[in-house]
Amino acid sequence: MNLIAWVVLGLLAGAIAKAIVPGDQGGGWISTLILGVVGAFIGGSLHTFIQTGTLALTAPGLSIPGVFVAVLGAIIAIYLYGLVARSNV
């Protein structure tokens, strides 16, 4: 997938995940982009693991199912970041 598709997928997945998860995640569009890209890798890797049983670092393509997988991964990333941030307080 090219760089522009990564940016679009990251912004879209990050924004949807931030809208779904309650609370204030803060950050601007760059943190939303990073959250979405990390979520795409988490979601894609989990999707590959569930389908094939092998653990591989993959990401979904820019499609409706790909955005869905990336949003689920971004929700997981928000949850994990919340756990790490709370434990450091």
PDB file of N, CA, C and O in Angstrom:
ATOM      1  N   MET A   1       0.857  -1.164   0.000  1.00  0.00           N
ATOM      2  CA  MET A   1       0.000   0.000   0.000  1.00  0.00           C
ATOM      3  C   MET A   1       0.907   1.231   0.000  1.00  0.00           C
ATOM      4  O   MET A   1       1.920   1.257   0.699  1.00  0.00           O
ATOM      5  N   ASN A   2       0.549   2.240  -0.774  1.00  0.00           N
ATOM      6  CA  ASN A   2       1.415   3.411  -0.847  1.00  0.00           C
ATOM      7  C   ASN A   2       1.190   4.362   0.332  1.00  0.00           C
ATOM      8  O   ASN A   2       0.279   4.162   1.135  1.00  0.00           O
ATOM      9  N   LEU A   3       2.007   5.369   0.423  1.00  0.00           N
ATOM     10  CA  LEU A   3       2.011   6.276   1.572  1.00  0.00           C
ATOM     11  C   LEU A   3       0.705   7.049   1.708  1.00  0.00           C
ATOM     12  O   LEU A   3       0.219   7.236   2.823  1.00  0.00           O
ATOM     13  N   ILE A   4       0.134   7.496   0.610  1.00  0.00           N
ATOM     14  CA  ILE A   4      -1.116   8.262   0.681  1.00  0.00           C
ATOM     15  C   ILE A   4      -2.245   7.380   1.202  1.00  0.00           C
ATOM     16  O   ILE A   4      -3.080   7.842   1.980  1.00  0.00           O
ATOM     17  N   ALA A   5      -2.280   6.136   0.791  1.00  0.00           N
ATOM     18  CA  ALA A   5      -3.307   5.221   1.292  1.00  0.00           C
ATOM     19  C   ALA A   5      -3.130   4.976   2.787  1.00  0.00           C
ATOM     20  O   ALA A   5      -4.118   4.867   3.513  1.00  0.00           O
ATOM     21  N   TRP A   6      -1.873   4.886   3.263  1.00  0.00           N
ATOM     22  CA  TRP A   6      -1.623   4.728   4.700  1.00  0.00           C
ATOM     23  C   TRP A   6      -2.145   5.935   5.472  1.00  0.00           C
ATOM     24  O   TRP A   6      -2.757   5.782   6.529  1.00  0.00           O
ATOM     25  N   VAL A   7      -1.905   7.130   4.947  1.00  0.00           N
ATOM     26  CA  VAL A   7      -2.358   8.352   5.622  1.00  0.00           C
ATOM     27  C   VAL A   7      -3.885   8.381   5.682  1.00  0.00           C
ATOM     28  O   VAL A   7      -4.463   8.681   6.727  1.00  0.00           O
ATOM     29  N   VAL A   8      -4.527   8.074   4.575  1.00  0.00           N
ATOM     30  CA  VAL A   8      -5.995   8.084   4.541  1.00  0.00           C
ATOM     31  C   VAL A   8      -6.558   7.031   5.486  1.00  0.00           C
ATOM     32  O   VAL A   8      -7.462   7.322   6.270  1.00  0.00           O
ATOM     33  N   LEU A   9      -6.036   5.818   5.419  1.00  0.00           N
ATOM     34  CA  LEU A   9      -6.513   4.744   6.296  1.00  0.00           C
ATOM     35  C   LEU A   9      -6.253   5.081   7.760  1.00  0.00           C
ATOM     36  O   LEU A   9      -7.112   4.844   8.609  1.00  0.00           O
ATOM     37  N   GLY A  10      -5.087   5.629   8.063  1.00  0.00           N
ATOM     38  CA  GLY A  10      -4.755   5.977   9.437  1.00  0.00           C
ATOM     39  C   GLY A  10      -5.649   7.065   9.996  1.00  0.00           C
ATOM     40  O   GLY A  10      -6.139   6.949  11.119  1.00  0.00           O
ATOM     41  N   LEU A  11      -5.869   8.119   9.228  1.00  0.00           N
ATOM     42  CA  LEU A  11      -6.745   9.196   9.695  1.00  0.00           C
ATOM     43  C   LEU A  11      -8.180   8.717   9.869  1.00  0.00           C
ATOM     44  O   LEU A  11      -8.839   9.045  10.856  1.00  0.00           O
ATOM     45  N   LEU A  12      -8.652   7.947   8.914  1.00  0.00           N
ATOM     46  CA  LEU A  12     -10.024   7.459   8.982  1.00  0.00           C
ATOM     47  C   LEU A  12     -10.218   6.502  10.159  1.00  0.00           C
ATOM     48  O   LEU A  12     -11.166   6.653  10.929  1.00  0.00           O
ATOM     49  N   ALA A  13      -9.341   5.536  10.302  1.00  0.00           N
ATOM     50  CA  ALA A  13      -9.473   4.558  11.384  1.00  0.00           C
ATOM     51  C   ALA A  13      -9.276   5.215  12.748  1.00  0.00           C
ATOM     52  O   ALA A  13     -10.012   4.919  13.689  1.00  0.00           O
ATOM     53  N   GLY A  14      -8.294   6.100  12.860  1.00  0.00           N
ATOM     54  CA  GLY A  14      -8.056   6.778  14.130  1.00  0.00           C
ATOM     55  C   GLY A  14      -9.209   7.673  14.545  1.00  0.00           C
ATOM     56  O   GLY A  14      -9.582   7.704  15.718  1.00  0.00           O
ATOM     57  N   ALA A  15      -9.774   8.398  13.597  1.00  0.00           N
ATOM     58  CA  ALA A  15     -10.896   9.288  13.915  1.00  0.00           C
ATOM     59  C   ALA A  15     -12.134   8.501  14.323  1.00  0.00           C
ATOM     60  O   ALA A  15     -12.827   8.880  15.266  1.00  0.00           O
ATOM     61  N   ILE A  16     -12.413   7.418  13.626  1.00  0.00           N
ATOM     62  CA  ILE A  16     -13.574   6.590  13.980  1.00  0.00           C
ATOM     63  C   ILE A  16     -13.371   5.950  15.345  1.00  0.00           C
ATOM     64  O   ILE A  16     -14.300   5.912  16.152  1.00  0.00           O
ATOM     65  N   ALA A  17     -12.170   5.446  15.617  1.00  0.00           N
ATOM     66  CA  ALA A  17     -11.903   4.814  16.916  1.00  0.00           C
ATOM     67  C   ALA A  17     -12.003   5.821  18.048  1.00  0.00           C
ATOM     68  O   ALA A  17     -12.546   5.505  19.106  1.00  0.00           O
ATOM     69  N   LYS A  18     -11.482   7.048  17.843  1.00  0.00           N
ATOM     70  CA  LYS A  18     -11.594   8.064  18.884  1.00  0.00           C
ATOM     71  C   LYS A  18     -13.045   8.460  19.127  1.00  0.00           C
ATOM     72  O   LYS A  18     -13.411   8.805  20.250  1.00  0.00           O
ATOM     73  N   ALA A  19     -13.878   8.413  18.085  1.00  0.00           N
ATOM     74  CA  ALA A  19     -15.297   8.734  18.247  1.00  0.00           C
ATOM     75  C   ALA A  19     -16.046   7.621  18.976  1.00  0.00           C
ATOM     76  O   ALA A  19     -17.014   7.895  19.686  1.00  0.00           O
ATOM     77  N   ILE A  20     -15.617   6.381  18.814  1.00  0.00           N
ATOM     78  CA  ILE A  20     -16.303   5.248  19.433  1.00  0.00           C
ATOM     79  C   ILE A  20     -15.934   5.106  20.905  1.00  0.00           C
ATOM     80  O   ILE A  20     -16.807   4.878  21.743  1.00  0.00           O
ATOM     81  N   VAL A  21     -14.656   5.237  21.227  1.00  0.00           N
ATOM     82  CA  VAL A  21     -14.181   5.010  22.595  1.00  0.00           C
ATOM     83  C   VAL A  21     -14.544   6.215  23.464  1.00  0.00           C
ATOM     84  O   VAL A  21     -14.225   7.350  23.110  1.00  0.00           O
ATOM     85  N   PRO A  22     -15.216   5.974  24.610  1.00  0.00           N
ATOM     86  CA  PRO A  22     -15.564   7.097  25.478  1.00  0.00           C
ATOM     87  C   PRO A  22     -14.333   7.668  26.168  1.00  0.00           C
ATOM     88  O   PRO A  22     -13.332   6.976  26.356  1.00  0.00           O
ATOM     89  N   GLY A  23     -14.421   8.927  26.538  1.00  0.00           N
ATOM     90  CA  GLY A  23     -13.320   9.582  27.235  1.00  0.00           C
ATOM     91  C   GLY A  23     -12.600  10.557  26.319  1.00  0.00           C
ATOM     92  O   GLY A  23     -12.928  10.699  25.141  1.00  0.00           O
ATOM     93  N   ASP A  24     -11.614  11.222  26.895  1.00  0.00           N
ATOM     94  CA  ASP A  24     -10.842  12.211  26.149  1.00  0.00           C
ATOM     95  C   ASP A  24      -9.465  11.638  25.864  1.00  0.00           C
ATOM     96  O   ASP A  24      -8.643  11.486  26.767  1.00  0.00           O
ATOM     97  N   GLN A  25      -9.222  11.319  24.593  1.00  0.00           N
ATOM     98  CA  GLN A  25      -7.917  10.795  24.216  1.00  0.00           C
ATOM     99  C   GLN A  25      -6.929  11.910  23.930  1.00  0.00           C
ATOM    100  O   GLN A  25      -5.718  11.692  23.980  1.00  0.00           O
ATOM    101  N   GLY A  26      -7.425  13.089  23.635  1.00  0.00           N
ATOM    102  CA  GLY A  26      -6.557  14.229  23.364  1.00  0.00           C
ATOM    103  C   GLY A  26      -5.783  14.063  22.070  1.00  0.00           C
ATOM    104  O   GLY A  26      -5.984  13.103  21.326  1.00  0.00           O
ATOM    105  N   GLY A  27      -4.908  15.001  21.818  1.00  0.00           N
ATOM    106  CA  GLY A  27      -4.081  14.929  20.622  1.00  0.00           C
ATOM    107  C   GLY A  27      -4.765  15.536  19.423  1.00  0.00           C
ATOM    108  O   GLY A  27      -5.982  15.717  19.410  1.00  0.00           O
ATOM    109  N   GLY A  28      -3.994  15.842  18.441  1.00  0.00           N
ATOM    110  CA  GLY A  28      -4.500  16.430  17.215  1.00  0.00           C
ATOM    111  C   GLY A  28      -4.556  15.409  16.104  1.00  0.00           C
ATOM    112  O   GLY A  28      -4.676  14.207  16.340  1.00  0.00           O
ATOM    113  N   TRP A  29      -4.467  15.915  14.886  1.00  0.00           N
ATOM    114  CA  TRP A  29      -4.612  15.018  13.744  1.00  0.00           C
ATOM    115  C   TRP A  29      -3.398  14.121  13.556  1.00  0.00           C
ATOM    116  O   TRP A  29      -3.517  13.039  12.981  1.00  0.00           O
ATOM    117  N   ILE A  30      -2.231  14.548  14.030  1.00  0.00           N
ATOM    118  CA  ILE A  30      -1.046  13.691  13.894  1.00  0.00           C
ATOM    119  C   ILE A  30      -1.143  12.493  14.834  1.00  0.00           C
ATOM    120  O   ILE A  30      -0.801  11.374  14.453  1.00  0.00           O
ATOM    121  N   SER A  31      -1.605  12.724  16.054  1.00  0.00           N
ATOM    122  CA  SER A  31      -1.769  11.585  16.964  1.00  0.00           C
ATOM    123  C   SER A  31      -2.884  10.664  16.487  1.00  0.00           C
ATOM    124  O   SER A  31      -2.811   9.451  16.683  1.00  0.00           O
ATOM    125  N   THR A  32      -3.922  11.230  15.860  1.00  0.00           N
ATOM    126  CA  THR A  32      -4.981  10.399  15.291  1.00  0.00           C
ATOM    127  C   THR A  32      -4.435   9.550  14.145  1.00  0.00           C
ATOM    128  O   THR A  32      -4.789   8.378  14.016  1.00  0.00           O
ATOM    129  N   LEU A  33      -3.578  10.135  13.317  1.00  0.00           N
ATOM    130  CA  LEU A  33      -2.946   9.413  12.215  1.00  0.00           C
ATOM    131  C   LEU A  33      -2.081   8.272  12.736  1.00  0.00           C
ATOM    132  O   LEU A  33      -2.166   7.146  12.245  1.00  0.00           O
ATOM    133  N   ILE A  34      -1.252   8.566  13.726  1.00  0.00           N
ATOM    134  CA  ILE A  34      -0.378   7.534  14.301  1.00  0.00           C
ATOM    135  C   ILE A  34      -1.215   6.429  14.942  1.00  0.00           C
ATOM    136  O   ILE A  34      -0.915   5.246  14.783  1.00  0.00           O
ATOM    137  N   LEU A  35      -2.257   6.815  15.660  1.00  0.00           N
ATOM    138  CA  LEU A  35      -3.150   5.839  16.276  1.00  0.00           C
ATOM    139  C   LEU A  35      -3.781   4.940  15.225  1.00  0.00           C
ATOM    140  O   LEU A  35      -3.875   3.728  15.416  1.00  0.00           O
ATOM    141  N   GLY A  36      -4.210   5.525  14.122  1.00  0.00           N
ATOM    142  CA  GLY A  36      -4.831   4.740  13.059  1.00  0.00           C
ATOM    143  C   GLY A  36      -3.867   3.794  12.383  1.00  0.00           C
ATOM    144  O   GLY A  36      -4.228   2.655  12.086  1.00  0.00           O
ATOM    145  N   VAL A  37      -2.637   4.242  12.130  1.00  0.00           N
ATOM    146  CA  VAL A  37      -1.642   3.373  11.496  1.00  0.00           C
ATOM    147  C   VAL A  37      -1.249   2.232  12.431  1.00  0.00           C
ATOM    148  O   VAL A  37      -1.139   1.085  11.997  1.00  0.00           O
ATOM    149  N   VAL A  38      -1.037   2.539  13.706  1.00  0.00           N
ATOM    150  CA  VAL A  38      -0.736   1.484  14.686  1.00  0.00           C
ATOM    151  C   VAL A  38      -1.921   0.524  14.791  1.00  0.00           C
ATOM    152  O   VAL A  38      -1.744  -0.692  14.865  1.00  0.00           O
ATOM    153  N   GLY A  39      -3.123   1.084  14.798  1.00  0.00           N
ATOM    154  CA  GLY A  39      -4.316   0.244  14.833  1.00  0.00           C
ATOM    155  C   GLY A  39      -4.446  -0.647  13.619  1.00  0.00           C
ATOM    156  O   GLY A  39      -4.901  -1.786  13.726  1.00  0.00           O
ATOM    157  N   ALA A  40      -4.047  -0.133  12.456  1.00  0.00           N
ATOM    158  CA  ALA A  40      -4.089  -0.950  11.240  1.00  0.00           C
ATOM    159  C   ALA A  40      -3.144  -2.136  11.357  1.00  0.00           C
ATOM    160  O   ALA A  40      -3.489  -3.249  10.960  1.00  0.00           O
ATOM    161  N   PHE A  41      -1.954  -1.905  11.899  1.00  0.00           N
ATOM    162  CA  PHE A  41      -1.022  -3.017  12.082  1.00  0.00           C
ATOM    163  C   PHE A  41      -1.538  -4.011  13.125  1.00  0.00           C
ATOM    164  O   PHE A  41      -1.439  -5.222  12.925  1.00  0.00           O
ATOM    165  N   ILE A  42      -2.082  -3.515  14.225  1.00  0.00           N
ATOM    166  CA  ILE A  42      -2.618  -4.418  15.252  1.00  0.00           C
ATOM    167  C   ILE A  42      -3.784  -5.221  14.685  1.00  0.00           C
ATOM    168  O   ILE A  42      -3.822  -6.444  14.814  1.00  0.00           O
ATOM    169  N   GLY A  43      -4.729  -4.534  14.062  1.00  0.00           N
ATOM    170  CA  GLY A  43      -5.895  -5.217  13.505  1.00  0.00           C
ATOM    171  C   GLY A  43      -5.527  -6.180  12.394  1.00  0.00           C
ATOM    172  O   GLY A  43      -6.046  -7.295  12.343  1.00  0.00           O
ATOM    173  N   GLY A  44      -4.637  -5.764  11.502  1.00  0.00           N
ATOM    174  CA  GLY A  44      -4.218  -6.643  10.409  1.00  0.00           C
ATOM    175  C   GLY A  44      -3.490  -7.870  10.906  1.00  0.00           C
ATOM    176  O   GLY A  44      -3.689  -8.971  10.392  1.00  0.00           O
ATOM    177  N   SER A  45      -2.646  -7.682  11.907  1.00  0.00           N
ATOM    178  CA  SER A  45      -1.915  -8.821  12.463  1.00  0.00           C
ATOM    179  C   SER A  45      -2.856  -9.794  13.165  1.00  0.00           C
ATOM    180  O   SER A  45      -2.716 -11.008  13.019  1.00  0.00           O
ATOM    181  N   LEU A  46      -3.816  -9.267  13.926  1.00  0.00           N
ATOM    182  CA  LEU A  46      -4.791 -10.149  14.585  1.00  0.00           C
ATOM    183  C   LEU A  46      -5.666 -10.862  13.558  1.00  0.00           C
ATOM    184  O   LEU A  46      -5.984 -12.040  13.718  1.00  0.00           O
ATOM    185  N   HIS A  47      -6.049 -10.153  12.516  1.00  0.00           N
ATOM    186  CA  HIS A  47      -6.860 -10.757  11.461  1.00  0.00           C
ATOM    187  C   HIS A  47      -6.111 -11.903  10.778  1.00  0.00           C
ATOM    188  O   HIS A  47      -6.686 -12.963  10.531  1.00  0.00           O
ATOM    189  N   THR A  48      -4.843 -11.691  10.478  1.00  0.00           N
ATOM    190  CA  THR A  48      -4.022 -12.741   9.872  1.00  0.00           C
ATOM    191  C   THR A  48      -3.855 -13.918  10.829  1.00  0.00           C
ATOM    192  O   THR A  48      -3.904 -15.074  10.410  1.00  0.00           O
ATOM    193  N   PHE A  49      -3.659 -13.626  12.110  1.00  0.00           N
ATOM    194  CA  PHE A  49      -3.496 -14.698  13.102  1.00  0.00           C
ATOM    195  C   PHE A  49      -4.767 -15.526  13.223  1.00  0.00           C
ATOM    196  O   PHE A  49      -4.697 -16.752  13.316  1.00  0.00           O
ATOM    197  N   ILE A  50      -5.922 -14.877  13.223  1.00  0.00           N
ATOM    198  CA  ILE A  50      -7.185 -15.608  13.343  1.00  0.00           C
ATOM    199  C   ILE A  50      -7.444 -16.452  12.096  1.00  0.00           C
ATOM    200  O   ILE A  50      -7.923 -17.581  12.198  1.00  0.00           O
ATOM    201  N   GLN A  51      -7.127 -15.903  10.916  1.00  0.00           N
ATOM    202  CA  GLN A  51      -7.389 -16.638   9.677  1.00  0.00           C
ATOM    203  C   GLN A  51      -6.413 -17.779   9.429  1.00  0.00           C
ATOM    204  O   GLN A  51      -6.823 -18.875   9.045  1.00  0.00           O
ATOM    205  N   THR A  52      -5.115 -17.529   9.647  1.00  0.00           N
ATOM    206  CA  THR A  52      -4.118 -18.523   9.259  1.00  0.00           C
ATOM    207  C   THR A  52      -3.455 -19.229  10.438  1.00  0.00           C
ATOM    208  O   THR A  52      -2.885 -20.307  10.268  1.00  0.00           O
ATOM    209  N   GLY A  53      -3.520 -18.652  11.600  1.00  0.00           N
ATOM    210  CA  GLY A  53      -2.861 -19.241  12.758  1.00  0.00           C
ATOM    211  C   GLY A  53      -1.389 -18.878  12.857  1.00  0.00           C
ATOM    212  O   GLY A  53      -0.684 -19.378  13.733  1.00  0.00           O
ATOM    213  N   THR A  54      -0.919 -18.018  11.971  1.00  0.00           N
ATOM    214  CA  THR A  54       0.473 -17.569  12.025  1.00  0.00           C
ATOM    215  C   THR A  54       0.501 -16.093  12.409  1.00  0.00           C
ATOM    216  O   THR A  54      -0.369 -15.311  12.026  1.00  0.00           O
ATOM    217  N   LEU A  55       1.518 -15.743  13.168  1.00  0.00           N
ATOM    218  CA  LEU A  55       1.659 -14.357  13.611  1.00  0.00           C
ATOM    219  C   LEU A  55       2.569 -13.626  12.632  1.00  0.00           C
ATOM    220  O   LEU A  55       3.746 -13.963  12.501  1.00  0.00           O
ATOM    221  N   ALA A  56       2.028 -12.632  11.952  1.00  0.00           N
ATOM    222  CA  ALA A  56       2.790 -11.857  10.978  1.00  0.00           C
ATOM    223  C   ALA A  56       2.370 -10.397  11.089  1.00  0.00           C
ATOM    224  O   ALA A  56       1.202 -10.102  11.342  1.00  0.00           O
ATOM    225  N   LEU A  57       3.309  -9.496  10.904  1.00  0.00           N
ATOM    226  CA  LEU A  57       3.020  -8.064  10.955  1.00  0.00           C
ATOM    227  C   LEU A  57       2.462  -7.640   9.604  1.00  0.00           C
ATOM    228  O   LEU A  57       3.213  -7.411   8.656  1.00  0.00           O
ATOM    229  N   THR A  58       1.146  -7.539   9.526  1.00  0.00           N
ATOM    230  CA  THR A  58       0.476  -7.162   8.282  1.00  0.00           C
ATOM    231  C   THR A  58      -0.506  -6.047   8.560  1.00  0.00           C
ATOM    232  O   THR A  58      -0.839  -5.763   9.710  1.00  0.00           O
ATOM    233  N   ALA A  59      -0.959  -5.427   7.502  1.00  0.00           N
ATOM    234  CA  ALA A  59      -1.958  -4.372   7.617  1.00  0.00           C
ATOM    235  C   ALA A  59      -2.999  -4.562   6.531  1.00  0.00           C
ATOM    236  O   ALA A  59      -2.692  -5.075   5.455  1.00  0.00           O
ATOM    237  N   PRO A  60      -4.227  -4.152   6.806  1.00  0.00           N
ATOM    238  CA  PRO A  60      -5.273  -4.313   5.796  1.00  0.00           C
ATOM    239  C   PRO A  60      -5.134  -3.289   4.682  1.00  0.00           C
ATOM    240  O   PRO A  60      -4.436  -2.285   4.832  1.00  0.00           O
ATOM    241  N   GLY A  61      -5.794  -3.545   3.578  1.00  0.00           N
ATOM    242  CA  GLY A  61      -5.808  -2.600   2.470  1.00  0.00           C
ATOM    243  C   GLY A  61      -6.852  -1.522   2.686  1.00  0.00           C
ATOM    244  O   GLY A  61      -7.632  -1.577   3.636  1.00  0.00           O
ATOM    245  N   LEU A  62      -6.858  -0.556   1.811  1.00  0.00           N
ATOM    246  CA  LEU A  62      -7.802   0.550   1.887  1.00  0.00           C
ATOM    247  C   LEU A  62      -9.114   0.113   1.238  1.00  0.00           C
ATOM    248  O   LEU A  62      -9.351   0.351   0.054  1.00  0.00           O
ATOM    249  N   SER A  63      -9.954  -0.527   2.037  1.00  0.00           N
ATOM    250  CA  SER A  63     -11.261  -1.006   1.603  1.00  0.00           C
ATOM    251  C   SER A  63     -12.180  -0.969   2.822  1.00  0.00           C
ATOM    252  O   SER A  63     -11.728  -0.693   3.933  1.00  0.00           O
ATOM    253  N   ILE A  64     -13.456  -1.244   2.617  1.00  0.00           N
ATOM    254  CA  ILE A  64     -14.410  -1.231   3.737  1.00  0.00           C
ATOM    255  C   ILE A  64     -14.011  -2.250   4.809  1.00  0.00           C
ATOM    256  O   ILE A  64     -13.936  -1.881   5.981  1.00  0.00           O
ATOM    257  N   PRO A  65     -13.751  -3.522   4.456  1.00  0.00           N
ATOM    258  CA  PRO A  65     -13.305  -4.458   5.494  1.00  0.00           C
ATOM    259  C   PRO A  65     -11.961  -4.059   6.103  1.00  0.00           C
ATOM    260  O   PRO A  65     -11.731  -4.283   7.291  1.00  0.00           O
ATOM    261  N   GLY A  66     -11.076  -3.472   5.303  1.00  0.00           N
ATOM    262  CA  GLY A  66      -9.785  -3.023   5.816  1.00  0.00           C
ATOM    263  C   GLY A  66      -9.932  -1.912   6.833  1.00  0.00           C
ATOM    264  O   GLY A  66      -9.235  -1.901   7.848  1.00  0.00           O
ATOM    265  N   VAL A  67     -10.835  -0.973   6.573  1.00  0.00           N
ATOM    266  CA  VAL A  67     -11.082   0.113   7.526  1.00  0.00           C
ATOM    267  C   VAL A  67     -11.685  -0.454   8.802  1.00  0.00           C
ATOM    268  O   VAL A  67     -11.330  -0.021   9.898  1.00  0.00           O
ATOM    269  N   PHE A  68     -12.595  -1.420   8.675  1.00  0.00           N
ATOM    270  CA  PHE A  68     -13.203  -2.049   9.853  1.00  0.00           C
ATOM    271  C   PHE A  68     -12.144  -2.716  10.726  1.00  0.00           C
ATOM    272  O   PHE A  68     -12.150  -2.555  11.946  1.00  0.00           O
ATOM    273  N   VAL A  69     -11.243  -3.458  10.106  1.00  0.00           N
ATOM    274  CA  VAL A  69     -10.163  -4.125  10.841  1.00  0.00           C
ATOM    275  C   VAL A  69      -9.236  -3.091  11.478  1.00  0.00           C
ATOM    276  O   VAL A  69      -8.804  -3.265  12.618  1.00  0.00           O
ATOM    277  N   ALA A  70      -8.931  -2.023  10.754  1.00  0.00           N
ATOM    278  CA  ALA A  70      -8.051  -0.977  11.293  1.00  0.00           C
ATOM    279  C   ALA A  70      -8.707  -0.251  12.462  1.00  0.00           C
ATOM    280  O   ALA A  70      -8.026   0.096  13.427  1.00  0.00           O
ATOM    281  N   VAL A  71     -10.016  -0.015  12.395  1.00  0.00           N
ATOM    282  CA  VAL A  71     -10.720   0.638  13.503  1.00  0.00           C
ATOM    283  C   VAL A  71     -10.703  -0.257  14.736  1.00  0.00           C
ATOM    284  O   VAL A  71     -10.473   0.225  15.845  1.00  0.00           O
ATOM    285  N   LEU A  72     -10.942  -1.545  14.558  1.00  0.00           N
ATOM    286  CA  LEU A  72     -10.874  -2.465  15.701  1.00  0.00           C
ATOM    287  C   LEU A  72      -9.475  -2.470  16.315  1.00  0.00           C
ATOM    288  O   LEU A  72      -9.329  -2.485  17.537  1.00  0.00           O
ATOM    289  N   GLY A  73      -8.456  -2.459  15.471  1.00  0.00           N
ATOM    290  CA  GLY A  73      -7.082  -2.384  15.973  1.00  0.00           C
ATOM    291  C   GLY A  73      -6.804  -1.067  16.681  1.00  0.00           C
ATOM    292  O   GLY A  73      -6.094  -1.048  17.686  1.00  0.00           O
ATOM    293  N   ALA A  74      -7.350   0.035  16.175  1.00  0.00           N
ATOM    294  CA  ALA A  74      -7.146   1.328  16.820  1.00  0.00           C
ATOM    295  C   ALA A  74      -7.852   1.390  18.171  1.00  0.00           C
ATOM    296  O   ALA A  74      -7.350   2.017  19.104  1.00  0.00           O
ATOM    297  N   ILE A  75      -9.000   0.753  18.280  1.00  0.00           N
ATOM    298  CA  ILE A  75      -9.689   0.693  19.579  1.00  0.00           C
ATOM    299  C   ILE A  75      -8.834  -0.084  20.579  1.00  0.00           C
ATOM    300  O   ILE A  75      -8.728   0.306  21.742  1.00  0.00           O
ATOM    301  N   ILE A  76      -8.233  -1.169  20.135  1.00  0.00           N
ATOM    302  CA  ILE A  76      -7.324  -1.936  21.000  1.00  0.00           C
ATOM    303  C   ILE A  76      -6.122  -1.081  21.387  1.00  0.00           C
ATOM    304  O   ILE A  76      -5.678  -1.121  22.535  1.00  0.00           O
ATOM    305  N   ALA A  77      -5.592  -0.309  20.438  1.00  0.00           N
ATOM    306  CA  ALA A  77      -4.442   0.562  20.719  1.00  0.00           C
ATOM    307  C   ALA A  77      -4.806   1.637  21.745  1.00  0.00           C
ATOM    308  O   ALA A  77      -4.005   1.936  22.631  1.00  0.00           O
ATOM    309  N   ILE A  78      -5.998   2.218  21.636  1.00  0.00           N
ATOM    310  CA  ILE A  78      -6.440   3.217  22.621  1.00  0.00           C
ATOM    311  C   ILE A  78      -6.522   2.581  24.003  1.00  0.00           C
ATOM    312  O   ILE A  78      -6.077   3.168  24.990  1.00  0.00           O
ATOM    313  N   TYR A  79      -7.089   1.384  24.072  1.00  0.00           N
ATOM    314  CA  TYR A  79      -7.220   0.685  25.352  1.00  0.00           C
ATOM    315  C   TYR A  79      -5.847   0.383  25.954  1.00  0.00           C
ATOM    316  O   TYR A  79      -5.626   0.610  27.143  1.00  0.00           O
ATOM    317  N   LEU A  80      -4.925  -0.127  25.135  1.00  0.00           N
ATOM    318  CA  LEU A  80      -3.584  -0.439  25.637  1.00  0.00           C
ATOM    319  C   LEU A  80      -2.846   0.821  26.072  1.00  0.00           C
ATOM    320  O   LEU A  80      -2.158   0.812  27.092  1.00  0.00           O
ATOM    321  N   TYR A  81      -2.980   1.903  25.314  1.00  0.00           N
ATOM    322  CA  TYR A  81      -2.344   3.161  25.705  1.00  0.00           C
ATOM    323  C   TYR A  81      -2.922   3.672  27.023  1.00  0.00           C
ATOM    324  O   TYR A  81      -2.192   4.206  27.858  1.00  0.00           O
ATOM    325  N   GLY A  82      -4.231   3.507  27.209  1.00  0.00           N
ATOM    326  CA  GLY A  82      -4.853   3.913  28.476  1.00  0.00           C
ATOM    327  C   GLY A  82      -4.321   3.116  29.651  1.00  0.00           C
ATOM    328  O   GLY A  82      -4.122   3.671  30.731  1.00  0.00           O
ATOM    329  N   LEU A  83      -4.086   1.827  29.465  1.00  0.00           N
ATOM    330  CA  LEU A  83      -3.518   1.007  30.533  1.00  0.00           C
ATOM    331  C   LEU A  83      -2.103   1.441  30.886  1.00  0.00           C
ATOM    332  O   LEU A  83      -1.749   1.536  32.061  1.00  0.00           O
ATOM    333  N   VAL A  84      -1.303   1.703  29.872  1.00  0.00           N
ATOM    334  CA  VAL A  84       0.092   2.107  30.108  1.00  0.00           C
ATOM    335  C   VAL A  84       0.134   3.498  30.746  1.00  0.00           C
ATOM    336  O   VAL A  84       0.922   3.731  31.662  1.00  0.00           O
ATOM    337  N   ALA A  85      -0.695   4.409  30.276  1.00  0.00           N
ATOM    338  CA  ALA A  85      -0.684   5.777  30.802  1.00  0.00           C
ATOM    339  C   ALA A  85      -1.159   5.808  32.251  1.00  0.00           C
ATOM    340  O   ALA A  85      -0.624   6.562  33.064  1.00  0.00           O
ATOM    341  N   ARG A  86      -2.161   4.990  32.580  1.00  0.00           N
ATOM    342  CA  ARG A  86      -2.666   4.969  33.966  1.00  0.00           C
ATOM    343  C   ARG A  86      -1.661   4.337  34.920  1.00  0.00           C
ATOM    344  O   ARG A  86      -1.579   4.743  36.079  1.00  0.00           O
ATOM    345  N   SER A  87      -0.900   3.356  34.458  1.00  0.00           N
ATOM    346  CA  SER A  87       0.044   2.681  35.352  1.00  0.00           C
ATOM    347  C   SER A  87       1.244   3.554  35.676  1.00  0.00           C
ATOM    348  O   SER A  87       1.932   3.306  36.667  1.00  0.00           O
ATOM    349  N   ASN A  88       1.511   4.567  34.866  1.00  0.00           N
ATOM    350  CA  ASN A  88       2.648   5.456  35.102  1.00  0.00           C
ATOM    351  C   ASN A  88       2.303   6.650  35.985  1.00  0.00           C
ATOM    352  O   ASN A  88       3.175   7.465  36.289  1.00  0.00           O
ATOM    353  N   VAL A  89       1.047   6.763  36.399  1.00  0.00           N
ATOM    354  CA  VAL A  89       0.643   7.916  37.212  1.00  0.00           C
ATOM    355  C   VAL A  89       0.911   7.653  38.658  1.00  0.00           C
ATOM    356  O   VAL A  89       0.638   8.507  39.502  1.00  0.00           O
TER     357      VAL A  89
END
